[in-house]
Amino acid sequence: MDGLAVSPTDLRDALLSVFGYTDYKSDLQRQATEEVAKATQDVFISMPTGAGKSICYMLPGCVGKGTTVVISPLLALIQDQMEILKKVNVPAVSINSTLSDKERKEIEKKMQLPAGPAYKFLYLTPEQCATDRTRRLLGGLAKSRFLRAIVIDEAHCISEWGHDFRGDYLKLGKLRDFCPQVPFVALTATAAKVVSDDLLNRLKMTKAAVFKKPVFRENLFYEVVQKMEDMTEDDWINDLISYIVKIFQKSGEGQKSGIVYCRSRASCENVAEAISQADVSALPYHAGLKEREDTQKLWMEGKVQVICATVSFGMGIDNPHVRFVVHWNMPKAIEAYYQEAGRAGRDGKPSWARLYASADDRSQLTWLIRKDLDEREAKGKTVNRKGATDRLDTMIKYCLSTKCLHGFIAAHFGDAAPLCKKNCGVCFHGKVKLAANKPKVLHQFKPPGTFKHSYTAGGGVASGWWAGASTSSGAGGEFQRGAQDRVLLDHPGFTRASNLPICSDLPTQPPVKCAAKKKRNSTMPAAGTFKPVGGLAVPQKNLPLTGPGTSSTGPGTSSTGPGTSSTGPGTSLTGPGTSSTGRGTSSTLSLKRKGTTQAPATTTTTTMKQQKLPMVAINTLPATRFAPAALVCRTPSIDVLGQKKKSELHDGSKASRRNSDDSTSGSGEESSVKFTTDLCALTDLCSSKEPEDRPYRSRPQQLDWTRFFSSKASKPGGLVTPDEGDGVPLPLGKKPWIRDEREFWKGDDAEDEDRAGGGGTSGMIAEEFAKRKRATSDANSPRPPKVCRVPSGCELQNPTSTRIPKLSLASRMKCLDDLEKAYAVSDRGTARQKAVTMEDETFRKCQTSQKYTLTVSGMVKKLLQSGKKDEPIDVED
Ligand SMILES: Nc1ncnc2c1ncn2[C@@H]1O[C@H](COP(=O)(O)OP(=O)(O)OP(=O)(O)O)[C@@H](O)[C@H]1O
């Protein structure tokens, strides 16, 4: 289009003068920007999260003539983008359903001024673009040659959502009829080939200039942590907190932020509360919280370090200081995971993405998706069960992958395997290779005379708790992570599959004291001592066959539950603690007591049955009874280990860290030394023991599996087949973006509980928890009382948090300190006293911990900003 083109020189000048960037972030960013600036043809830009795609259209749009229309999926995302433009004084506006008719008319008028539109950018949702009124407006702009380009941000949504619950996405191509010759620009970070082909077809962009960069995020460390079934939620919270603290310690000075994605609102609140108690400021964020915008602002400004959010806090969040993204639950699809994890490290510095996965995740997602599909089907809608099954299956495969996680993601999006340089949990800890067709012993444990259980793993094996997902990737060769994790699940104290070295030559090790965490309400006897037998950890006493955690009904943990059938080729898995043999390759884990003969290398279920031995899930054994000695001594650099503090070997968790150290030392990768050093520290952290008196609420982690896996769901080898789309179902019974776009997309949570309708999973879980709570309270083991730690010399006028139960004293002390610092700006002498008074007043006036925290941070901000720092501030402000 004549007169719309912008020269590269002008672009570069504006890059600095408008956005303050001295250079392009990458050459690809420059090339793409220059192509968009020509305004002559369609452009498709596919670059990783955080690569700087926005600049590619913002820069030409700012400098060149005319208006750029940007179509974006979420109102929150639109607001974020407009905020960026507002900061650099570029006029931008959005037409959406939150506007009154008068406001809308006003904007339309300003867009149609004879001299040209008053706004450089007009943001729209796909639903708005589908209205005749908007089409007419755009058509008019195009006719008068004031429409520079139509940008489709997060273009993968066309393919991922358009076919499902946002049909208007599929109508975007129709805009071509109203705006012929206006170039389209599609931006995405997550378009697999099939998705990009689909979206380009839909947008009639088949002749577009393509700028594509692989999805590889070299500064992101991906890892998966399995939540073991015989550990409590508190244990994992402790693990999470340690991880966060360590990351913040390692990240040096300056602003440091993090995100913890949770599946439910309740979980957001609980996790945020727990983190706050560890003196890391954290707040929940979900659609049910009115103050979520304030929360986001505080987080962006670094006044709150961690945000515990539902997935509504996803695409478009651009805080350069995010050092970690934790997924407290498994997401529904790898696309969503990549997007959300991609919020970390946008400044290019080393950052971490950790996913905590559990059997609960799989079963909850499966249940939820099935429910949604059934309901849609009942309404006569067509559903693509296979599509949704595949997505969830891929996510599960990611969790179980024993191959490079970067490589896994790259392969999913059709990229070549990147050079990971130990930047993922698998590569960092090293792959475990097994010779094909050569069974190898993993570990053998044999409890004396009572029973024998074993676990074998081989190529193509699926781990117990995931069984049902097709996790196999062929027989022989590498161990599947699932196999490792099964072992891991059986050895509390090891938080990662990749911490668990698996070799065949177990050297003898000194006795190792188990570092496993205590299971609450356990009726198991206390930990025994251990002696190695043939390099194996051995319990010294007979082990009971039953106890808490013993269950034969859990998915993947049972001989009766679903998911215990064979899934991989030549793989048979009959439940944890039993045997599973992969084709050609198998290994065995069994228990063995000192003095007994070692079990044969390969012990199969058949053998057990033949011997009439009871089959008991191995992870029902008390955690504290197993020393991970064998695991310690598996590391190839054991000599190095031996020279280190021997006493540390007595801590299984530290031992696991040592394994990491060793793998690092052997890396020889100059360029990744710094990064891997950081990771070592993190590994350390993950494995480190935490004080046991953390006052978290103990929550039962396990659900009644039979409820999830009845009838249809319990097909062997298959998940409950979910629907098409991105696995994020529509809130049932609603079409909010039609009736009131604001209601849905502004506060969009994409939360399972919201979308499942009724109580959703949360309702079901709450019901289950309540049931279990009742059962627990009936039992002899009452919950431990909440620990209330009063700091020594506590100055709080009311040193009890019972009035705001979720508020810890530590948080109050921190607020007090913040207030004091703020007061001290004007008057050092009385700052503390003023802070104490103000804190007390806030504490008495606020009803919730969140309100309290927000109020204090608001006051601190005001105090710091205000010239009259002595002026009393109303806590209700
Ligand atoms: N030329 C540049 N120099 C320095 N920083 C830049 C440059 N371009 C963009 N950035 C910064 O990079 C970060 C990511 O940019 P942007 O939000 O556009 O990424 P994106 O590719 O759209 O990512 P996502 O797909 O995850 O939303 C932002 O903080 C932005 O300010």
The ligand as a MOL file (V3000), in Angstrom:
LIG
                    3D

  0  0  0     0  0            999 V3000
M  V30 BEGIN CTAB
M  V30 COUNTS 31 33 0 0 0
M  V30 BEGIN ATOM
M  V30 1 N 14.4280 -5.2230 20.8830 0
M  V30 2 C 14.2270 -5.5320 22.1520 0
M  V30 3 N 15.1890 -5.3330 23.0410 0
M  V30 4 C 15.0000 -5.6400 24.3320 0
M  V30 5 N 13.8790 -6.1740 24.8270 0
M  V30 6 C 12.8850 -6.4030 23.9760 0
M  V30 7 C 12.9980 -6.0950 22.5940 0
M  V30 8 N 11.8490 -6.4400 22.0040 0
M  V30 9 C 11.0520 -6.9330 22.9600 0
M  V30 10 N 11.6730 -6.9150 24.1390 0
M  V30 11 C 11.1470 -7.3790 25.4280 0
M  V30 12 O 10.9920 -8.7830 25.3610 0
M  V30 13 C 9.9210 -9.1820 26.1750 0
M  V30 14 C 9.0030 -10.0900 25.4130 0
M  V30 15 O 8.3470 -9.3780 24.4090 0
M  V30 16 P 6.9100 -9.7510 23.9110 0
M  V30 17 O 5.9410 -9.6330 25.0090 0
M  V30 18 O 6.6510 -9.0000 22.6810 0
M  V30 19 O 7.1520 -11.2800 23.6010 0
M  V30 20 P 6.2660 -12.2780 22.7890 0
M  V30 21 O 7.1180 -12.8370 21.7340 0
M  V30 22 O 4.9940 -11.6280 22.3860 0
M  V30 23 O 6.0370 -13.3800 23.8820 0
M  V30 24 P 4.7180 -14.2120 24.2330 0
M  V30 25 O 4.3770 -14.9910 23.0330 0
M  V30 26 O 5.1930 -15.0620 25.3550 0
M  V30 27 O 3.6900 -13.2320 24.6670 0
M  V30 28 C 9.2240 -7.9190 26.6240 0
M  V30 29 O 9.5620 -7.6780 27.9810 0
M  V30 30 C 9.7720 -6.8610 25.7410 0
M  V30 31 O 9.8300 -5.6260 26.3860 0
M  V30 END ATOM
M  V30 BEGIN BOND
M  V30 1 1 1 2
M  V30 2 1 2 3
M  V30 3 2 2 7
M  V30 4 2 3 4
M  V30 5 1 4 5
M  V30 6 2 5 6
M  V30 7 1 6 7
M  V30 8 1 6 10
M  V30 9 1 7 8
M  V30 10 2 8 9
M  V30 11 1 9 10
M  V30 12 1 10 11
M  V30 13 1 11 12
M  V30 14 1 11 30
M  V30 15 1 12 13
M  V30 16 1 13 14
M  V30 17 1 13 28
M  V30 18 1 14 15
M  V30 19 1 15 16
M  V30 20 2 16 17
M  V30 21 1 16 18
M  V30 22 1 16 19
M  V30 23 1 19 20
M  V30 24 2 20 21
M  V30 25 1 20 22
M  V30 26 1 20 23
M  V30 27 1 23 24
M  V30 28 2 24 25
M  V30 29 1 24 26
M  V30 30 1 24 27
M  V30 31 1 28 29
M  V30 32 1 28 30
M  V30 33 1 30 31
M  V30 END BOND
M  V30 END CTAB
M  END
